[in-house]
Amino acid sequence: MNITKHPYGKTADGSAVDLYTLTNDHGMTAKITNYGGIITSLLAPDRTGVLGDVVLGHETLEGYLTRNPFFGCLVGRFGNRIARGRFTLDGVEYSLTLNDGPNALHGGLKGFDKVVWQATGVLGAYGPGLVLRYHSTDGEEGYPGNLHVVVIYTLTGANELRIDYSATTDKPTVVNLTNHTYFNLAGQGDVLGHEMQLFADRFTPVDSTLIPTGELRSVDGSPLDFRTPSSIGARIEADDVQIKLGGGYDHNYVVNGLAGTLRPAAKVYEPVSGRVLTVSTIEPGVQLYSGNFLDGTITGKSGAVYAKRSGFCLETQHFPDSPNQPNFPSTVLRPGETYRSTTVFKFSALD
């Protein structure tokens, strides 16, 4: 196992950016840049042991600076949407940057996906890792408090990419961190033939701006039911209100089991390559996004044109709009507390 570092370019303000390559003893490789904590490449073996890149993205930093619908990045200070870009905490109303119609999305115009993190490569007991640190100042994108964030990527000997998040604040605030990697286990084409299983009996239905209504609804009898494996494309065009509102799947699922404990959230099998992705998390939810807004205008790695549904995301998270939904698990972080979250992406293959 090893970790290497190479220059990756500079941002518009001249900040130097590096690319780190983590390799485990099985040859699995993860490339991560300290710009946005972006996973630019992830090589995983198929059923014959051949490694293939299973994530969407760009070959150069310039691509991420200009045409990047959150490919592979760390998302913060708050993943997903906050209605009208407003929330009230301890009697104080905060107004956030609006960047998704009437709502705030993924931390604002310059969220954690668009900043240069301090990075340190490490070799730990479980494999090579990358420690990323960022100090988000009080008022950044409208959020209160100076927030110190640490994210650790580890590529384990069990072909797992583990992400550990932590954060502290000096003022009450809200935090919801996640990763927004677009996966395609075949390495090309669309993902409609991928077989998806979600360990979730309920989801949070949305309104016309994709804000949760506050209901926790059973998936039973709906096209959002992935309790037993089903291809992503089987019901993605169903005549269903929620499917139409999302333009496909763009919904938060309530992960079964006890939040705060590491447990399975999703399992995806790609029948041609045999690759399997299993996602485990301590988070209460996971957002299934089926690449509905990809439209063929982005050319990525190896000249690949990213058309609609070229990738899927499984964003482990607290529920969208939690600061405005008192019945949802709280995303409030106070001084003296430490936010912690862990998600594990495990790769394997079936014969």
C-alpha positions as a printed NumPy array, in Angstrom:
array([[  0.   ,   0.   ,   0.   ],
       [  1.186,   3.534,  -0.658],
       [  0.22 ,   7.156,  -1.168],
       [  1.722,   9.598,  -3.674],
       [  1.237,  13.312,  -4.272],
       [  1.494,  15.27 ,  -7.528],
       [  0.727,  18.875,  -8.534],
       [ -2.728,  19.185, -10.102],
       [ -2.835,  22.857, -11.101],
       [ -3.994,  26.133,  -9.623],
       [ -7.338,  27.759,  -8.913],
       [ -8.323,  31.137, -10.36 ],
       [ -6.853,  32.912,  -7.332],
       [ -3.544,  31.092,  -7.722],
       [ -3.958,  28.532,  -4.952],
       [ -1.937,  25.399,  -5.617],
       [ -3.886,  22.157,  -5.851],
       [ -2.502,  18.632,  -5.477],
       [ -3.698,  15.176,  -6.482],
       [ -3.173,  12.281,  -4.077],
       [ -3.17 ,   8.651,  -5.176],
       [ -3.992,   5.973,  -2.612],
       [ -3.239,   2.334,  -3.54 ],
       [ -3.939,  -0.735,  -1.429],
       [ -2.277,  -4.147,  -1.546],
       [ -4.858,  -5.432,  -4.049],
       [ -4.091,  -2.705,  -6.568],
       [ -7.302,  -0.801,  -5.97 ],
       [ -6.631,   2.906,  -6.433],
       [ -8.344,   6.112,  -5.34 ],
       [ -7.277,   9.507,  -6.638],
       [ -8.394,  12.474,  -4.556],
       [ -7.63 ,  16.168,  -4.929],
       [ -7.556,  18.677,  -2.088],
       [ -9.71 ,  20.988,  -4.22 ],
       [-13.156,  20.153,  -2.886],
       [-11.957,  16.801,  -1.57 ],
       [-12.946,  15.425,  -4.974],
       [-12.572,  11.721,  -5.756],
       [-11.379,  12.059,  -9.357],
       [-10.845,   8.349, -10.019],
       [-11.605,   5.062,  -8.313],
       [-10.256,   1.867,  -9.841],
       [-12.097,  -1.251,  -8.692],
       [-11.785,  -4.846,  -9.961],
       [-14.442,  -6.607, -12.026],
       [-15.249, -10.325, -11.795],
       [-12.053, -11.19 , -13.717],
       [ -9.877,  -8.924, -11.57 ],
       [ -9.535,  -6.22 , -14.222],
       [ -9.492,  -2.743, -12.713],
       [-11.837,  -0.1  , -14.1  ],
       [-12.689,   3.47 , -13.182],
       [-16.14 ,   3.481, -11.568],
       [-16.664,   7.212, -10.935],
       [-17.558,  10.12 , -13.206],
       [-15.339,  13.179, -13.376],
       [-12.665,  15.116, -15.233],
       [ -9.055,  14.401, -16.056],
       [ -7.846,  17.922, -15.22 ],
       [ -8.48 ,  20.496, -12.523],
       [ -9.766,  22.889, -15.18 ],
       [-12.737,  20.605, -15.769],
       [-13.725,  20.731, -12.117],
       [-13.326,  24.509, -12.03 ],
       [-15.636,  25.042, -14.995],
       [-18.087,  22.125, -15.504],
       [-18.687,  20.272, -12.279],
       [-22.168,  19.207, -11.103],
       [-20.627,  18.166,  -7.743],
       [-18.62 ,  15.28 ,  -9.253],
       [-16.945,  13.33 ,  -6.448],
       [-16.788,  16.203,  -3.998],
       [-17.193,  16.818,  -0.3  ],
       [-20.418,  18.696,   0.397],
       [-20.897,  21.209,   3.217],
       [-21.642,  23.081,   5.309],
       [-25.045,  21.544,   4.683],
       [-25.62 ,  18.764,   2.162],
       [-28.827,  18.814,   0.131],
       [-31.5  ,  21.529,   0.253],
       [-32.673,  24.053,   2.816],
       [-36.042,  25.613,   1.982],
       [-35.925,  29.259,   0.969],
       [-32.358,  29.395,   2.233],
       [-33.555,  30.186,   5.737],
       [-33.63 ,  28.593,   9.156],
       [-34.07 ,  29.761,  12.733],
       [-31.736,  28.623,  15.51 ],
       [-32.103,  29.743,  19.121],
       [-34.512,  32.455,  18.017],
       [-32.18 ,  33.923,  15.367],
       [-33.106,  33.665,  11.682],
       [-30.264,  33.016,   9.268],
       [-30.391,  33.684,   5.528],
       [-28.247,  31.525,   3.282],
       [-27.028,  31.97 ,  -0.263],
       [-29.693,  30.79 ,  -2.722],
       [-28.289,  28.659,  -5.521],
       [-31.106,  26.258,  -6.431],
       [-34.128,  28.299,  -7.417],
       [-35.765,  29.426,  -4.176],
       [-33.573,  27.137,  -2.048],
       [-30.039,  26.73 ,  -0.756],
       [-28.268,  23.601,  -2.033],
       [-25.077,  21.819,  -0.943],
       [-23.602,  24.71 ,   1.029],
       [-24.185,  27.568,  -1.402],
       [-22.345,  29.161,  -4.312],
       [-18.956,  28.373,  -2.775],
       [-19.499,  25.371,  -0.568],
       [-16.887,  22.937,   0.659],
       [-16.759,  21.447,  -2.844],
       [-15.101,  24.625,  -4.182],
       [-12.41 ,  25.345,  -1.595],
       [ -8.823,  24.143,  -1.247],
       [ -8.417,  21.954,   1.829],
       [ -5.218,  21.484,   3.801],
       [ -4.089,  17.943,   3.05 ],
       [ -1.806,  15.379,   4.671],
       [ -1.149,  11.887,   3.402],
       [ -0.937,   9.141,   6.021],
       [ -0.256,   5.408,   6.139],
       [ -2.492,   3.921,   8.799],
       [ -3.188,   0.456,  10.122],
       [ -6.079,  -0.037,   7.688],
       [ -4.4  ,   1.408,   4.61 ],
       [ -3.285,   4.65 ,   2.979],
       [ -5.276,   7.716,   3.899],
       [ -5.724,  11.388,   3.194],
       [ -6.517,  13.846,   5.985],
       [ -8.275,  17.023,   4.799],
       [ -8.852,  20.104,   6.967],
       [-10.873,  23.236,   6.326],
       [-11.789,  26.242,   8.487],
       [-15.159,  27.665,   7.498],
       [-15.481,  31.179,   8.889],
       [-18.472,  32.611,  10.723],
       [-20.985,  33.877,   8.143],
       [-19.58 ,  31.924,   5.207],
       [-22.493,  31.439,   2.763],
       [-24.718,  32.707,   5.586],
       [-23.982,  29.946,   8.119],
       [-23.179,  30.917,  11.72 ],
       [-20.054,  29.971,  13.626],
       [-16.433,  29.26 ,  12.849],
       [-16.507,  25.606,  11.849],
       [-13.357,  23.485,  11.842],
       [-13.808,  20.402,   9.657],
       [-11.633,  17.284,   9.325],
       [-12.36 ,  14.606,   6.711],
       [-10.279,  11.426,   6.444],
       [-10.362,   9.199,   3.366],
       [ -8.932,   5.703,   3.927],
       [ -8.504,   2.997,   1.291],
       [ -8.529,  -0.237,   3.273],
       [ -7.121,  -3.65 ,   2.486],
       [-10.698,  -4.911,   2.173],
       [-11.283,  -2.737,  -0.927],
       [-13.231,  -0.177,   1.072],
       [-13.099,   3.569,   0.703],
       [-13.914,   4.823,   4.178],
       [-14.816,   8.451,   4.861],
       [-14.704,   9.774,   8.423],
       [-16.011,  13.279,   9.051],
       [-15.677,  15.452,  12.156],
       [-16.374,  19.102,  12.942],
       [-16.403,  21.544,  15.845],
       [-17.85 ,  25.04 ,  16.141],
       [-17.575,  28.112,  18.368],
       [-21.231,  29.101,  17.863],
       [-24.46 ,  27.123,  17.439],
       [-24.809,  26.115,  13.79 ],
       [-26.135,  23.363,  11.521],
       [-23.939,  20.755,   9.841],
       [-24.667,  18.005,   7.325],
       [-21.601,  16.665,   5.51 ],
       [-21.555,  14.126,   2.704],
       [-19.794,  13.018,  -0.46 ],
       [-21.334,  13.456,  -3.907],
       [-19.569,  10.856,  -6.048],
       [-21.352,   9.739,  -9.229],
       [-20.843,   5.989,  -9.64 ],
       [-21.044,   3.859, -12.76 ],
       [-19.883,   0.328, -11.968],
       [-19.724,  -0.569, -15.672],
       [-17.381,   2.375, -16.281],
       [-19.4  ,   3.624, -19.251],
       [-22.908,   4.045, -20.625],
       [-25.948,   4.639, -18.446],
       [-26.701,   3.098, -15.073],
       [-30.245,   1.932, -15.786],
       [-29.224,  -1.736, -15.76 ],
       [-27.53 ,  -1.534, -12.362],
       [-29.445,  -3.563,  -9.777],
       [-30.127,  -1.464,  -6.686],
       [-31.121,  -2.516,  -3.184],
       [-31.836,   0.067,  -0.487],
       [-32.152,  -0.944,   3.137],
       [-34.922,   1.543,   3.746],
       [-38.637,   1.043,   4.372],
       [-39.45 ,   4.765,   4.197],
       [-38.518,   7.901,   2.299],
       [-39.163,  11.625,   2.628],
       [-41.538,  12.752,  -0.15 ],
       [-40.851,  16.157,  -1.708],
       [-42.709,  19.15 ,  -3.093],
       [-42.246,  20.812,  -6.482],
       [-38.905,  22.364,  -5.42 ],
       [-37.639,  19.028,  -4.015],
       [-38.052,  20.121,  -0.4  ],
       [-39.343,  17.386,   1.962],
       [-42.951,  17.772,   3.045],
       [-42.057,  16.496,   6.523],
       [-43.739,  13.129,   6.023],
       [-41.929,   9.822,   6.459],
       [-43.749,   7.68 ,   3.899],
       [-43.582,   3.946,   3.336],
       [-42.043,   2.891,   0.022],
       [-44.499,   0.01 ,  -0.146],
       [-46.35 ,  -0.106,  -3.463],
       [-44.402,   2.786,  -4.958],
       [-41.699,   2.941,  -7.673],
       [-39.327,   4.102,  -4.924],
       [-39.352,   0.644,  -3.354],
       [-35.883,  -0.905,  -3.603],
       [-36.18 ,  -3.202,  -0.585],
       [-35.598,  -6.102,  -2.945],
       [-33.041,  -5.652,  -5.749],
       [-34.389,  -3.976,  -8.869],
       [-32.755,  -2.288, -11.81 ],
       [-32.52 ,   1.479, -11.526],
       [-34.295,   1.795, -14.862],
       [-37.2  ,  -0.546, -14.134],
       [-39.532,   2.13 , -12.756],
       [-37.661,   5.368, -13.361],
       [-40.239,   6.577, -15.89 ],
       [-43.245,   5.482, -13.831],
       [-46.419,   7.543, -13.835],
       [-45.887,   8.62 , -10.252],
       [-46.01 ,  12.072,  -8.68 ],
       [-42.73 ,  11.693,  -6.782],
       [-40.866,  10.326,  -9.802],
       [-42.128,  13.227, -11.922],
       [-41.174,  15.816,  -9.311],
       [-37.656,  14.399,  -9.106],
       [-37.247,  13.825, -12.831],
       [-36.36 ,  10.3  , -11.777],
       [-34.846,   9.406,  -8.421],
       [-33.752,  12.382,  -6.336],
       [-35.067,  11.32 ,  -2.939],
       [-33.882,  10.845,   0.602],
       [-34.447,   7.408,   2.093],
       [-34.72 ,   6.656,   5.813],
       [-32.065,   4.01 ,   6.43 ],
       [-33.314,   1.083,   8.527],
       [-31.69 ,   0.465,  11.88 ],
       [-30.3  ,   2.706,  14.558],
       [-28.786,   5.976,  13.345],
       [-25.339,   6.443,  14.84 ],
       [-24.403,   2.813,  14.222],
       [-22.621,   1.618,  11.096],
       [-25.144,  -0.401,   9.088],
       [-25.906,  -1.135,   5.413],
       [-27.75 ,   1.56 ,   3.478],
       [-27.441,   0.329,  -0.106],
       [-26.106,  -2.434,  -2.318],
       [-25.636,  -2.117,  -6.079],
       [-24.731,  -4.86 ,  -8.567],
       [-23.69 ,  -4.303, -12.172],
       [-24.322,  -7.586, -14.055],
       [-21.94 ,  -7.104, -16.991],
       [-18.802,  -6.39 , -14.946],
       [-19.925,  -8.265, -11.851],
       [-18.932,  -5.315,  -9.663],
       [-20.772,  -4.799,  -6.396],
       [-20.875,  -1.631,  -4.308],
       [-22.075,  -1.842,  -0.707],
       [-22.634,   1.396,   1.196],
       [-22.702,   1.456,   4.991],
       [-23.189,   4.548,   7.137],
       [-24.04 ,   5.844,  10.591],
       [-26.24 ,   8.535,   9.02 ],
       [-30.063,   8.379,   9.279],
       [-30.579,   8.868,   5.544],
       [-29.224,   8.324,   2.054],
       [-30.117,  10.318,  -1.056],
       [-30.522,   8.29 ,  -4.235],
       [-29.875,  10.535,  -7.216],
       [-30.048,   9.034, -10.703],
       [-28.137,  11.706, -12.626],
       [-31.314,  13.361, -13.878],
       [-29.694,  16.729, -14.611],
       [-26.8  ,  15.37 , -16.67 ],
       [-27.648,  16.398, -20.221],
       [-24.757,  15.455, -22.494],
       [-23.106,  18.88 , -22.393],
       [-20.216,  17.698, -20.181],
       [-17.33 ,  15.711, -21.62 ],
       [-15.378,  13.952, -18.911],
       [-12.577,  11.433, -18.593],
       [-11.368,   9.656, -21.73 ],
       [-13.748,  11.763, -23.818],
       [-16.843,  10.28 , -22.181],
       [-19.991,  12.342, -22.76 ],
       [-22.098,  12.362, -19.616],
       [-25.668,  12.015, -20.774],
       [-28.705,  11.749, -18.549],
       [-28.35 ,   8.912, -16.04 ],
       [-24.694,   8.227, -16.77 ],
       [-24.129,   7.886, -13.035],
       [-25.925,   7.496,  -9.73 ],
       [-25.181,   9.014,  -6.327],
       [-25.738,   7.588,  -2.867],
       [-25.284,  10.569,  -0.575],
       [-25.333,   9.473,   3.055],
       [-26.771,  12.291,   5.119],
       [-29.171,  13.782,   7.608],
       [-32.464,  14.551,   5.928],
       [-32.812,  17.57 ,   3.597],
       [-34.225,  20.755,   5.163],
       [-33.706,  19.334,   8.659],
       [-33.213,  22.799,  10.23 ],
       [-36.823,  23.603,   9.279],
       [-38.289,  20.175,  10.097],
       [-38.569,  19.67 ,  13.884],
       [-39.593,  16.028,  13.453],
       [-36.407,  15.157,  11.536],
       [-33.166,  14.155,  13.318],
       [-31.378,  17.31 ,  14.416],
       [-28.417,  18.757,  12.503],
       [-27.603,  21.342,  15.189],
       [-23.999,  21.468,  16.42 ],
       [-23.109,  23.486,  19.502],
       [-19.817,  24.626,  21.048],
       [-18.201,  21.835,  23.054],
       [-19.775,  19.143,  20.864],
       [-18.12 ,  17.231,  18.015],
       [-19.955,  16.292,  14.835],
       [-18.924,  12.813,  13.687],
       [-20.005,  10.74 ,  10.734],
       [-18.695,   7.657,   8.937],
       [-19.557,   6.124,   5.562],
       [-17.919,   3.095,   3.955],
       [-18.018,   2.266,   0.242],
       [-17.01 ,  -1.379,  -0.184],
       [-16.231,  -2.873,  -3.588],
       [-16.389,  -6.534,  -4.511],
       [-17.361,  -8.672,  -7.51 ],
       [-19.569, -11.656,  -8.233],
       [-18.568, -14.487, -10.568]])
